[in-house]
Amino acid sequence: MEATESCLEIGRLARDALYDRFRSRLVTNPDLDRTLVSFQANRDLPFYRWLKYKEAFSAEFVRYAIRELSGSTGVMLDPFAGIGTALFAARRLGWDTIGIEVLPVGFFAIEARLAAESIGAKKFKRELDRVDHIKWESYWDPKFKLAHVPITERAFPPRIERSIAGYRAYCHRIKDGNLRKLFELACLSVLEAVSYTRKDGQYLRWDHRAGKSRTRSNFDKGEIVSFDSAIRRKLFEIYADLSSDDGTQYGLFKPVVEERQIGSVDLRRGSCLDILPTIEESSVDLVVTSPPYCNRYDYTRTYALELAYLGTSADEIKALRQQMLSCTVENKAKVAQLRALYQRCGQNAVFDRVVRVFERQRAIREVLNILREFGASGKLNNANIPNMVENYFLEMAFVVYELGRILRRGGKIVMVNDNVRYTGEEIPVDLILSDFAESSGMQTQCIWTLARGKGNSSQQMGVHGRSELRKCVYVWQKTRGCTE
């Protein structure tokens, strides 16, 4: 106990010192709220509402960031592109955009949004008229059954399962690939609504009617909507957006500023840890992004239905989980992978430099000591949390370095992220990543905080009391080269 108390005290001293260093740049921004920095503001916005992706920020936030921080146009990058909110919002303002996305669900959504640009409302409506009275079960074909992975077994009532297979069989007959992709996106978008599952924080919550042997819950989702009604509503929603001013009102084809041309989208599939080192130095003017948080959120489980629909096998999902930024307790360290990557590029010195920056960050080291002592004493609900936190910050050190390298001098990074807490101990993600940024040629212009932060979970609140964590938007500006 005495060792733990001593470790806790040292940890607080390190965090307090870091806080004092950045105190003057922590600014509460009254323009920002949870709606703006989350998907909520996209919920009813044409085009952005096609796929519910709660981990996204809003298109209005992107417009706000560009308006407040960057008056001109140029090249904008989002290394954690999600469903492409930053890409499409910036593009309409005349920016050429680069998006990197590893999760097949997000990548497919971006591709479908791009495919929509070649599909006019009339063409979509002709196909929509053809399916107006179809009963999807009648198209059932065993070849188009969902290839379930263990986590998704029994996700749908049998009749809905047959309807989904019938719908997929029909989509296979659509000759126009772009039109087919839009119809597939519609199905992807309704899977949760017609299933026994609900996305709930870090996992899928299962209705007791699914009969999952491991499910010990009385959770009842209520009436499961029919596939026919759900898919028709989604298809008509897509049609309504395409037909609104020929799809120009909200964002497919027309720039916001008349004298500007709509920008381009350069979409790259894979992990930004692998792709960022391949991007030319000083080639990007602005980064707007939100990385996964250090909060144990497993995208591969939350979006398991959608991944299964896209044909991702159980082994591929496991590999994908390891490929993503380490934010779950199942992630393994990527040190050897990163070392090999930089060796292949002839950048051993860069690898060593970034590792030194990470290792010299005292707040991380001391938080890790606290967490490891908590783990040894059984106070953590998962003993792998310290390893996850260490892996997360090491990988983010490389991400921040590479963003600094590819940013032009004077360019800015706008990053949405949350602080986290484990067993009552707050990890100041905002300050630690800002310290990384300042070691990578950037200056912390400000850390915008939301007036209302994020509270403890109910479990943590019962033990550690009610206290808010900062919800933040970091604004970093490149002022020098990464090695200066």
Secondary structure, 3 states (H helix, E strand, C coil): CHHHHHHHHHHHHHHHHHHHHHHHHEEECCCCCCCCCCHHHHCCCCCCCCCCCCCCCCHHHHHHHHHHHCCCCCEEEECCCCCCHHHHHHHHCCCEEEEEECCHHHHHHHHHHHHHHHCCHHHHHHHHHHCCCCCHHHHCCHHHCCCCCHHHCCCCCHHHHHHHHHHHHHHHHCCCHHHHHHHHHHHHHHCCCCCCEEEECCEEEECHHHCCCCCCCCCCCCCCCCHHHHHHHHHHHHHHHHHHHHHCCCCCCCCCCCCCCCCCEEEEECCHHHHHHHCCCCCEEEEEECCCCCCCCCHHHHCHHHHHHCCCCHHHHHHHHHHCCCCCCCCCCCHHHHHHHHHHCCCHHHHHHHHHHHHCCHHHHHHHHHHHHHHHCCCCCCCCHHHHHHHHHHHHHHHHHHHHHHEEEEEEEEEEEECEEECCEEECHHHHHHHHHHCCCEEEEEEEECCCCECCCHHHHHHHCCCCECEEEEEEEECCCCCC
